[in-house]
Amino acid sequence: NWVFALMLARSTGAAGTGIYNLCQSLMNFSNSISKLGSDTLMTRFGAQYFVQKQWGYIKDLYNKSMMISIPLSLFISAIIFFFAEEIAGDIFKKPELFPYFRIAALALLPLTVFQISTGGIRGLKKIKEYAFLHNVSNFLFGILILGSIILFTTRRDLYVPVVTYVAFITLTGALSLYWWFKFSHYFSTQAEQGVNFKEKFWIGISLFVAAFASLIRGYADTFILGRYATIEEVGIYRNAFKVATVTRIALIALLIPAAPKFAELFSQGKMDELKRSAQFVTKIIFWCSAPILVMVIIGAPFIMGLFGDEFVSGSLPLIILAIGQFINAATGPVNNVLIMTGRQKLNRNIMVGATIVAVILDLILIPRFGAVGAACVNTGGVLIMNIIPFFLIKKYYGFYTLDIWDVFKVSPRQFLKELRQALKSDKKKKGADEDVVDDQAGNM
């Protein structure tokens, strides 16, 4: 991600970076509508059906998800394509953006396929493949494509960022589809109609509302900054945000295997194991994130300067954003615990409330303070979105994801010992026969 961001910034400047991030944000925002929560649905129920080896149920759930999401993504793509001029001129007050939005619209269908397929791959516990798709392949393909284009261009062509984006999303979408067909035994399995898709669909809608609210909160700063600030300032702010997210790298990595694990333990009624798993994951995340936060705060001007001299002005927003991302990491996988244990409606309500507050504050602060105001609101939203679930998990399940006394008690030797034991336990579990999951437990 860093290599790609550096190449993009050095080859197209803050303007090209701003165009890339606005197009990416618009597609991610649209994708949250087109997928309707199906990616999380595939992870949650896919994990349960996988334990039971009910491949027909998994195929049926995937087929029905795609039957809804693909036509919806094509419809939204058409709206963006044909109304790109109005979106650029009337919403962002930057008419020059419309050709870039029109090209970006082509990425929505492969992006939707990518999200739903990778959600299913995650539910099947193909963690390495899921991690590669979400955290490596996009940027790997992006680096190769961007590098190839740079070789044949001698000036800053602002079409390069959006063309690169559409190309690598298409390639990654095709790869995710291939792996999904392979790991789900798709072509050798008969879809079974036993899945109550209507019930699952409404759970998916609840997940969609939560994810949509979260996305609005996450991208409102970019969209509002895109309206009231320059394209260059958008590019600087988004690169500061990307750097800040390194603070939660452990959270991102550990949530990949942890989320389906939480769903599995909860469905089996193993609450003590759920507590230990959540707290252990949080402990690892805390100690991995704290040193990174210190380095980002101390080295903010140097880090932003790597993208180019015009990016140094993003140092203060970077520090503010990094603090917010550390709070996100240090409280642990609070939102995932709620979602994977059937509290998706509660999580949705928190998301919606935090989003409303964040959008109002963005509209007040960004016109006055620019990127610094956006960073403050983003960090405030992260605080709300993590502290409230942190205490609700204690209320409903009797434990905190972060046991502060336990975190500081552990010596490095003991910490590594616990980690090795957890890995050995997981390997033994993979080799043993799984218990049958109660399908109704996930709807409690």
Secondary structure, 3 states (H helix, E strand, C coil): CHHHHHHHHHHHHHHHHHHHHHHHHHHHHHHHHHCCCHHHHHHHHHHHHHHCCCHHHHHHHHHHHHHHHHHHHHHHHHHHHHCHHHHHHHHCCCHHHHHHHHHHHHHHHHHHHHHHHHHHHHHCCCHHHHHHHHHHHHHHHHHHHHHHHHHCCCCCCCCHHHHHHHHHHHHHHHHHHHHHHHHCCHHHCCCCCCCCHHHHHHHHHHHHHHHHHHHHHHHHHHHHHHHHCCHHHHHHHHHHHHHHHHHHHHHHHHHHHHHHHHHHHHHCCCHHHHHHHHHHHHHHHHHHHHHHHHHHHHCHHHHHHCCCHHHHHHHHHHHHHHHHHHHHHHCCCHHHHHHHCCCHHHHHHHHHHHHHHHHHHHHHHHHHHCHHHHHHHHHHHHHHHHHHHHHHHHHHHCCCCCCHHHHHHCCHHHHHHHHHHHHHHHHHHHHCCCCCCCCCHHHC
